[in-house]
Amino acid sequence: MNKPATHVQTALLRRLATAIGLLVAMAAGAQAEQTFSFDSTPGKLPKTVVPLNYAIELTPDFTSLALPGVETVDVEVRAPVAQVTLNAINTTFAEVTIDDGVQRAEVATDAAAQTATLTFAQPLAAGRHRLRIAFTAQINKFGTGLFSVDYPTKAGIKRLISSKLEPADARRIFPCWDEPSFKASFALTVVIPRNLLAVGNMPVTSEVPVADNLKKVTFAPTPKMSSYLFVLTIGELERVTADAGGVTIGVVTTEGKSGQGRFALDSAVKLLAYYNDYFGVKYPLPKLDLIAVPGGFGGAMENWGGITFFESRLLFDPATSAETARRGIFAIIAHEMAHMWFGDLVTMAWWDNLWLNEGFASWMATKASQQFYPQWQSWLNGYGAKQFAMALDARRTSHPVQQPIADHSEAVTAFDAITYNKGQALIRMLETYLGEAAFRDGIRKYMAAHAYSNSTTADLWQALEQSGGKTITGIAASFTAQDGVPLVVAETTCDGAAQRLTLRQDRFVIAPADTAPLPARSWQIPVAVGPVRGKPLDEILLQGSADIPAGACGDAIKVNLGDIGYYRVEYGPKNRAALLNAFPQMQVEDRLNVVTDSWALVQAGRAEPASYLALLDALDAGDHRAVWDQVISTFAALNRLSRDRAERPVIQAYARAKLRPVFDRIGWDGGGSGDDDTALLRASLISTLGDLGDAAVVIEAKRRFASFLDDPSSLPTTLRDAVAHVVGITADRTTYDRLLALARNSTATNERLRYYFAAASARDAELARATLALTLTNELPDTIVTGMISTVASAGEQPQLAWDFVQTNFDTLLARQGPNFRDQFVPNFMTNFTDPAHAAELAAFAPSQSTSGGRVMVARALQAIAISADLTTRVLPAAGAWIRAHKP
C-alpha cells in the first residue's frame, strides 16, 4: 500500500512532474522540427533507386480474377547497384529486363516483407534506366488492392472491380515503390470488354477496339503522386458530369443510379470553388470523379482525380434515404475532396505524419459544412468526434498524433480517432489561437511550398508561424509529439468582494485503479475563460499554473469557452456549484462541455456517478440535440456494461424516465423539414428507448412497421432506420424473415444494409445463429460481414455466441475478409466483453499477434476490456444505489 504524501511532498512532486513533462515536450518538439528530406524519411525500401514514371498495362479477367500486366518504369539509379528492391505481394513474375533487354533479372520474393528483389548480373550504373516487368497479380474478393464486387440489379447479379490501396496495397496490383515518399507519374492502359466503362485518375485519351470483343483504354499520365493514390474502377457504369471552372466533375454509378448522384455532384462543384480559394492553389487535374462502389469497402478513399465511395456514402435517393443523410454525404465528400490538397498534392512523407492528411481533411470538412450549411451546426453536432478521441487518448495504449510507424501493418493501426479526431480538434484550437485569416495564409504558403512533394509536421508549423506572427511550434508539439489529454483544474476563491481563478495542469487518465500511474505530461494550452454571462477574459497560454482575477465573488466562471480547446476541466466545489446554478444561461456549447467533462471525470475515477446523475436534473427536455445525444450515449454505455447484472433494470428504468419526456415533447410525427436536429434526435430516441425496453415505443414501432409493409409511404424515411432497429431487436421468426426479404428484394445499398442489420440485431439466440450462418454464404456483401457479426454481439446481445462462431470459422472468414479481419476485427470484437477471462482469451489468440499491427490492436483491446471491467465494478453499483435512493 502506498504511503500518502504530505502537502509539501505533493507540491514538490507536482513541480518535478511539470518539469519532466516540459522536458519531454521540448524533446518531442525538437524531434518534430525536422523538415522533409527524402533521404531521412522513414521507410522499408532502399532509396538507391527511385521511380520517375510508370507505364502500366493491365488485362483484368472478370471470371478467373487473374490480373496479368506489363509495366515499364523509368527509374533514377542514385548510386551503382546490382539489386533493385520494390514492393509486391501475391504476384507471379515473368520476364524482368532493364534498358530494352540489355540485362535480365533474377527475381526473389519475400512474402513477409511484401517485397521483390531484382538481381542483375552486372551492376546498374548511376543515372536513368528503364525497367520492364511482366507479371500476374490477382483481383481480391476482399476490399484491398484491386477487388471484385458482385451486386444485385433488376437484371440479376453483376460484377465490377475497383481499387482501395491506402496505406500500402498498390503492391497488390503491380510491382512498385509503395511508400508515400516515392512519388512518380502513372500512365495506365487497360484491356477490358467493350461494354464496360473504366475510370482512373486521369481522363481517357483513347479507346481502341481489339480482338475478342475487347477494347484498349488509355488514360492520360498523372502528375507526380504517391502509389496509394492510384485508382481503377471498371464495370457497367454510367457517369453524369458538370463543369466547375474548367474542371469536369463526374459522379460515376452502376447503371440506373446516376440520378441519385445529383446532390453529390452539386456539392462537389461548390466545394471545388471553395477549396480553390481557401488553399490558394487550384485543383490541378482536369477532372474529378466521385465513384459509387456498391461493396468492397465501407468508407471512401481519396484517390487523386477518382475518389471511391461505398455507394450509400455518396448517393441520395429520397425514396429510401432520410433527408438527414445529406449531412453525412456532404461531410464525406468534403473530407475526401480536402484530401486533393492535404494528402494528394502535398503528401505526408511517411505514415508517422498521417494526421497531416486525416486531421486536416476532417477539420476542413467540418469547416466547409459550417460554411455552406450553418443550420447544421456541424462543430456543435460533431462534438462526439473529439470526445471519442479524448476517451482513447486518456488510455495507457494511446499514442502521439505524430507517432513512429514501423511497417505497413502498423500503418493500418494509425487510422484511428486520435489521428483523425484529435488532429481535427488540435487544428481547430490552433486556428482559433492564430486567427482564421493568419491560419489560412499559412496553409496557402504550405501548399505552394510543398506541391507535388512531401512534407512533415515541422514544415506546416514553419508556414503557420511565418503567417501568424505567433510562435506555435511549442504549443503544437506539446499536443502532437506526446500522447495524453490535458486536465485543467479550476477553482475560484474570494478576497472580499473580488474573486480569483486558479488554474493548474494535470494529466487526465482513464485506467483501472490498480494499474501503475502513467507518466506526467505538460502542455502549452490556449485556455479560454470567462463568466457565463459577460465578456470573456483574455486568453491564457497555460504552462503549469496561473492565478488571475475573475470578476465578483460568486460569479460562475466557465473554462474552455465554446468547447474549442482539447482538454478536460475539473472544477472545484465552489465554482462547480456556481456553474450549475447558471447552467440554463450558458451557451449550448458550454452546457455540452460541462456535461461531457462531468461524465469523463466519472470514468476517470475523479468524480462519483452521483455528480453526473445529479447534473442531469439541470437539463431541460427542450435542450439541444447535442446535449441529449451525450446523455443518450452515456445511458447506452451503462446499459451495455450492465448486461447480465442486477443493476440493469434500475439503470434502464432511470434512463427511460429521463429520456421519455424529451421524446414526448417532440413526438413521433413532428413537423419540420426532415433535415433538422429534431428529426435526428427523434430517430436517436426511438432507437435508444427501444434498446432500453420502453414498451410503448416498441409497440408503436411494430405497428408502424406493419403499416409500412402494406404501404411504404406510411413510414417517413427519417424513421425507417430507427423503426427497423427496434423491430429487429424484438423480432420473432416471422418478423426476422420479413426483414431479410426486404433486404433481398432491394437493389439500393442503404436499404439492404438497413434491413440486414436490423435482422442481425435480433436478441433471440436461434435468430442470431441464423444471422451468423448467413455471413458464410455469398448472399451478403463482403463489406458488411464483420459488421453483421458485431451487431449480433452488441445489439443482439449475444457476444459469446458470436465469439464461438468466429473461432470455429476463423480460417474461412480470414480467407474471405483479408488480413484486417485478423489484425483489426478480432481485437475490436473482443471489446464486447468486460471480464478477465475473455481478455486472457484474446491475449492468447495467436493469429491476431502475428503482425506488429495486430499486436498493437490487441494491446488496445485489452486496455478497453480492463477499463470496462473497472467501470462495471466501480460505477454500476454506485449509480444503481444513487438511482434507488433518489429516483425510486
PADORO-757849 format. One record per residue (C-alpha): residue in one letter; x, y, z. Coordinates in steps of 0.5 Angstrom, whole numbers, plus 2048, in hexadecimal, padded with zeros to 3 digits. Example, Ala and Ser with C-alpha at 12.3 -4.5 7.8 and 13.67 -1.06 7.14 Angstrom:
2
A8197F7810S81B7FE80E
END
This chain:
888
M800800800N8038077FEK80480C804P800812803A805818801T80581E805H802825802V80A827802Q80C8217FET8068217FAA8088287F8L80F8267F6L80C8207F2R8088247EER80D8297EDL8128247EBA80D8207E6T80B8277E3A8138287E2I8148217DFG80D8227DBL8108287D8L8178257D6V81381F7D3A80F8247CFM8158287CDA8198227CBA8138207C7G8138277C4A81A8267C2Q81981F7BFA8138227BBE8178287B8Q81A8247B2T8178277ACF8168227A6S81C81E7A3F81B81879ED8228157A1S8208167A8T8198147A7P81780D7ABG8158077A7K8178007A5L81980179EP82180379CK82180A799T826808794V82180778EV81C80C78DP81680B788L814811784N80F80F77FY80A80877FA807806778I80280077AE7FE7FC776L7F97F777AT7F47F2777P7F07F077DD7EC7EA77CF7E57EA77FT7E47E377FS7EA7E0782L7EC7E6786A7F37E6783L7F77EC781P7FC7EC77CG8007F277BV8067F5778E80A7FB77BT80F800778V81280477ED81780A77DV81C80A783E82280E785V82780A788R82B80E78DA83180A78EP83380478AV82F7FE78DA82E7F678BQ8287F578EV8217F978ET81C7F8793L8157FA793N80E7F8796A80A7F2793I8057ED796N8017E7793T8057E978DT8087E4788F80E7E7784A80F7E577DE8157E9779V8187EE77CT81D7F2778I8217F9778D8227FE773D81F7FB76DG8217F476FV8297F5770Q8287F1776R8237EC779A8227EC781E8217E6785V81B7E778AA81B7E5791T8147E7795D8147E879DA80C7E779FA80D7E97A6A8107F07A4Q80C7F079ET8127F2799A8157EF793T81D7F0792L81F7F078AT8267EE78AF82B7F0784A8317EC781Q8347F3780P8337F9785L82F7FF782A833805781A83080B784G82B80F780R82580E77DH82280777BR81C803778L81A7FD77CR8157F9778I8117F477DA80C7EE77AF8077EC780T8017E9782A7FD7EB788Q7F67EA78BI7F07ED78CN7EE7EC793K7E77EA796F7E87EF79CG7E97F679BT7F07F779BG7F47F8795L7F07F778EF7EA7F3791S7E37F178EV7DC7F3790D7D67EF78EY7D07F378FP7C97F278DT7C57F5788K7BE7F4785A7C17F077FG7C57EC784I7CC7EC788K7D17F0784R7D87F1786L7DD7F7786I7E47F7788S7E77FD78CS7ED7FF790K7EF801797L7F6802798E7F880679FP7FC8057A2A80080079ED7FD7FC799A7FE7FF793R8047F9793R7FE7F4792I7FC7F778BF8037F8788P80A7F878BC80C7FF78DW810803792D80A803797E80C80879CP80980F79CS81081379BF81180F795K80D814790A80C813789S807813783F80380E781A80180C779L7FB807779T7F8803774V7F37FD775V7F07F8770I7E97F7772P7E37F476FR7E07FA76AN7D97FA76EL7DD7FD775L7DF803777A7E680477AV7E780A77FG7EE80C781N7F2812784M7F281677DP7EE817777V7ED811772T7F281376CS7F080E767E7EB808767V7ED803761P7EA7FC75FV7EE7F6760A7ED7EE75FD7E77EA762N7E27F0764L7E77F4768K7EA7FB768K7F07FE76AV7EF80476ET7F580976FF7F580F775A7F9815775P7FF815779T7FE817780P80281D784K80781A789M80481778ES804811793S80380A791Y7FD809796L7F980E793F7F980A78CV7F180878AL7EE804786T7E6802785I7E37FE780G7DC7FC77FE7D57FD77BL7D680477EE7D380B77CR7D581277DV7D281977ET7D681F77EA7D682677FD7DC82C77EA7DF82F783G7E3835781G7E683077BV7E782A780T7E282477EI7DF822784G7DB81B783V7D7816787V7D880F785T7D380A787T7D1803785E7CB80377FG7C5807781K7C780A787S7CB810785G7C4815786Q7C681378EG7CD81778DR7CA81E78CF7CB820793A7D281E793L7D382178CD7D082878ES7D4827795A7DB826791V7DA82C78DK7D9831792L7DF82D797L7E482E791A7E3835790Y7E3836798Y7EA832799N7ED835793D7EC83C796Y7EE83979DF7F483579BG7F783B796V7F9835792K7F483378CY7F282C78CP7F782A786L7F4824783P7EF82477DK7E9820780L7E781E787D7E2817787L7DE81578DI7DE80E78CA7D880A790V7DA803791P7D57FE794G7D97FA798G7E07F879AF7E27FD79FG7DE8017A4G7E08087A3A7E380D79EM7EA80E79BE7EE814799N7F1811792W7F381878EG7EE819789G7EA81378AI7E7813792T7E480C793F7DE80C798F7DA80679BE7D3807797S7CF80979DR7D480E79FL7D3812798L7CC811795F7C6814798D7BF811796P7B9815799A7B580F798T7BA80B79DS7BE8107A0A7BD8147A6E7BD81C7A5T7C381C7AAA7C78177A6R7C981D7A2R7CD8207A8G7D28197A8I7D28197A1F7D48217A0A7D981F7A6I7DD8197A3I7DD81D79CA7E08237A0H7E581F7A3E7E781B79DM7E8821799A7EC82579EH7F181F79DM7F2821796W7F7826799F7F88237A0G7FB81C79ED7FB81C797L7FE823794V80282379BT80381C79EM80681A7A5A80D8187A4W80B8117A8W80680E7ACD8088127B2N8058187B0L7FF8157ADW7FB81A7B2L7FD8207ADN7F981C7A8E7F381A7ACG7F381F7B2F7F28257ACA7ED8217A8S7E98207AEW7EA8287B0M7E982A7A9A7E28267A8T7DF8297AEK7E18307ACA7DE82F7A6S7D882C7A9Q7D78327ADQ7D88377A7F7D38347A3Y7CE8317A8P7CF8367AEQ7C88337B0W7CB82C7B1Q7CF82F7B7S7D582A7B5W7DA82C7BAL7D582B7C0N7D28257BDG7D88227BBY7DB8227C3G7DB81B7C3A7E181A7BFK7E581E7C4Q7E281A7CAF7E48147C6A7EB8167C5M7EC8187CCA7E98127CFL7EE80E7CBD7F48137CDA7F38127D4R7F480B7D4R7FB8077D5T7FB8057CES7FB80C7CBH80080E7C6P8028157C4V7FF8187BEQ8058187BBQ8088117BCP80D80C7BAI80B8077B5A80F8017B4D80C7FE7AEH8057FD7A9S8027F97AFE8037FF7B4A8018047AFV7FA8017AFT7F98027B6A7FB8097B5F7F480B7B2D7F080C7B9A7ED8117BCI7F38147BFT7F68157B8Y7EF8187B5N7EB81B7BBK7F181D7C0G7F48207BAQ7EE8247B8A7ED8267BFL7F48297BFI7F482C7B8R7ED8307BBM7F18327C1L7F78357BDE7F28387B8T7EF83C7BEY7F583E7C1L7F88417BBG7F28447B8E7EF8417B2A7F28467ADA7F98447AFF7F883D7AFR7F583D7A8D7FB8417A6G80083C7A9I7FC8367A6R7FD83979FK80483A7A0Y8058337A2M80183179CA805835797A80C83379AH80B82B79AA80682A794Y807823790S80C821796N80C81F79DS80C8227A4T80D8227ABT8098257B1A80F82A7B2D80E82C7ABL80782E7ADW8098327B3Q80E8367B0A8098387ABL80483A7B0E80983E7B4Q80B8427AES8048447ADG8018447B4G8068487B8K8068447BET80A83E7C0I8068387C0T80B8327BFG80C8317C6I8048317C7A80382D7C2A8098287C3S8068277CAF8008247C7T8038207C1A80981E7C4Q80781B7CAD8008177CCG7FB8187D1V7F681D7D3P7F78237D7L7F38257DDV7F282C7DFV7F082C7E7A7EC8337E8E7EA8367EFT7E783C7F1T7E98407F7C7E68467FAD7EA84C7FDG7E5850800A7E08527FAA7E58507F5Q7E68497F2R7ED8467EFL7ED8407EBT7F383B7ECL7F58367E6R7F98307E6Q7FB82B7E2D7FB8237E3R7FA81D7DEF7F381A7DDV7F48137DDI7EE80D7DDA7F18077DFP7F08027E4A7F18047EBD7F67FE7EDT7FB8007E7A8018047E7P80180B7E6L80280E7DFP8088137DEA80781A7E0R80681F7DAS8068267D9W80382A7D3Q8028317D1I7FB8327D1P7F78387CEV7F18397D3A7EB83D7D2V7E883F7D9G7E28447DAP7DC8457DEV7D68417DCR7D28487DBG7D784D7D9K7DE84F7D5P7E38497D4L7E984A7D8D7F084B7D4E7F28447D1I7F78417D6L7FD83C7D3L7FD8387D9Q8048357DAG8048327E1S7FF8367E5A7FC83D7E5D7F88427EAI7F48477E7P7EF84C7E9A7E88497E8G7E284E7E9A7DE84F7EFC7DE84A7F5G7D98447F3D7D98457EBA7D883F7E7I7DF83E7E3K7DF83A7DDV7E68377DBN7E68347D4L7E18397D1G7DE8377CBD7E18307CCI7E68317C7G7EC82F7CBY7EF8287CBY7EF8277D3R7EA8257D8V7E88297DEE7E78277E5Y7E482D7E9G7E582E7F1P7DF82D7F5K7DD8357F5N7DE8367EER7DA8307ECA7D48327F1A7D48397EDL7D48367E6L7CE8317E8N7CA8377EAA7CC83B7E4F7CB8347E0P7C58377DCQ7C883D7DAM7CE83A7D7Q7CF83A7CFV7CD8337CDE7D58317CBD7D78337D2R7D182F7D5L7D38297D1N7DA82A7D3V7D88297DAV7D48237D9T7DA81F7D5D7DF8217DAS7DB81F7E0W7DA8187DDA7E18187DBL7E38197E3V7DF8137E5Q7E280F7E0A7E98117E3G7E78107EAR7E88177EBA7E08187EDE7DB8147EFP7D58127EBA7D08167EFS7D381C7EDY7D281B7E6L7CB8187E7A7C981E7EBL7CB8227E6L7C681F7E1D7C18227E5A7C38297E3L7C28277DCD7BB82A7D8A7B88257D4G7B882A7CED7C082B7CFH7C482A7C8R7C48237C5A7CC8237C6V7CB8237CEW7C681E7CED7CA81A7C9Q7CF81A7CEV7CA8177D3I7C88127CFS7CF8107CDT7D080F7D5F7CA80B7D6A7CC8077D0A7D38057D4L7CF8047DAN7CA7FF7D7R7D07FB7D3L7D47FB7DAS7CE7F87DER7CC7F37D9D7CB7ED7DER7CC7F17E4A7C77F37EAE7C87FA7E8R7C57FA7E1P7BD7FA7E3V7BF8007E7I7C38047E2Q7BE8027DDA7B88057E0Y7BC80B7E2A7BE80C7DBR7B780B7D9A7B58107DEK7BA8167DCL7B98157D4R7B28147D3P7B081B7D5V7B581D7CFF7B18187CBD7AA81A7CDR7AC8217CBI7AE8207C4G7A981A7C3W7A98157BDD7A781A7B8G7A98217B9G7AA8267B3G7B08297B1S7B48287AAG7B68217ACD7BD8237ABD7BE8267B2D7C08257B9T7B98237BCA7B981D7B6L7C081B7B8L7BE81B7C0R7B78177BFA7BB8127BBS7C08117C0L7BB8117C6I7B780C7C3S7BD8077C2T7BF8087C9L7B88087CCG7B78017C8D7BE7FF7CBL7BC8007D2G7B67FD7D1D7B18027D1A7AA7FE7D0A7A68047CDV7AC8057C8V7AD7FE7C6I7A57FD7C5E7A58037C0A7AB8027BCK7A87FB7BBR7A17FE7B9R7A58037B4F7A97FD7B1A7A37F97B0S79F7FF7ACF7A68007A8L7A67F97A6D79F7FB7A3D7A08027A1P7A88047A1S7A680B7A0S7A280B7A7L7A980B7AAP7AE8117A9T7B58107A7T7B78137ADL7B480E7B2R7B68087AED7BD8067B1A7BA8077B8V7B48037B7A7B77FD7B3H7BC7FD7B9V7B77FD7BFV7B37F87BBG7BA7F47B9I7BC7F37C1T7B57F17C3A7B47EC7BCD7B17E57BCR7B27E17B6T7AC7E47B2T7AF7EB7B3Y7B67E97B2D7B47E57ABR7B17EC7A9L7B77F07ABL7BB7EB7A7A7B67EB7A1L7B67F37A1A7BE7F37A0R7BE7ED79BN7B97F1797S7BC7F8797T7C27FA792A7C3800796T7C97FF79AN7C78047A0E7C08007A0R7C47F97A0L7C87FB7A6R7C27FE7AAY7BF7F77AAY7C47F27AAF7C77F67B0A7C07F67B3A7C07EF7B3A7C67EE7B6S7C47F27BCA7BF7EC7BER7C07EA7C5D7BD7E37C4A7C37DE7C4E7C07DA7BEL7C07E07BAA7C77E27BCR7C97DC7BAA7C67DC7B3T7C97E37B2L7D07E07B4A7CF7DB7AFL7CD7E07A9T7D37E37AAL7D77DD7A7T7D27DD7A1N7D37E179AE7CD7E579CL7D07EB7A0P7D47F079DD7DB7EE7A0T7DB7F57A2I7D67F47A8V7D87ED7AAT7DC7F07B0G7D77F57B2M7D27F07B2I7D67EB7B7S7D77F17BBT7D07F37BBV7CE7EC7BDA7D37ED7C3S7D17F47C5A7C97F67C3G7C77EF7C3E7CB7EE7CAQ7CE7E77C8P7D57E87C9Q7D77E17CBL7D37DE7C5A7D77E37C0W7DE7E17C3D7DD7DA7C3F7DB7DB7BBV7E17DF7BAQ7E57DA7BDT7E27D47B9N7E27D77B3F7E87DC7B3D7EC7D97ADT7E67D97A9L7E57E07ABL7EC7E27AAA7ED7E07A3R7E67E47A1Q7E87EA7A5G7EF7EB7A5P7F57ED7AAN7F17F27ADF7EC7ED7B0R7F27EA7B4D7F57F07B6Q7EF7F57B7F7E97F27B7V7EA7ED7BCP7ED7F17C2N7E87F67C1F7E27F17C1M7E57EF7C8T7E47F57CBN7DC7F37CBF7DF7EF7D2T7E17F27D8D7E47EC7DCP7EB7EA7DDA7E97E37DAH7E87E67D3A7EE7EB7D4A7F27E47D5E7EF7E17CFL7F17E77CBA7F87E77CDA7F97E07CCF7F57E17C5A7FC7DF7C0P7F97E27BAS7F87E97BCQ7FF7E97BFS8027E77B8T8047EE7B6S8067F47B9G8007F87B8G7FC7F27BAR8007F37C1V7FE7FA7C1M7F77F97C0V7F77F37C6A7FA7F87CBR7F57FD7CAA7EF7F87CAL7F27F57D1Q7F27FC7D4A7EB7FD7D1I7E97F77D5A7EC7F97DBI7E98007DBS7E27FD7DAA7E37F87E0D7E57FD7E4L7DF8017E3T7DB7FB7E4T7DD7FA7EBR7DE8017EDV7D98067E9L7D38017E8P7D27FF7F0A7D28077F2A7CE8097ECG7C98047EEA7C98067F5W7C880D7F4I7C280C7EFR7BF8087F4A7C080D7F9H7BE8137F5K7B98107F0P7B580B7F2
END
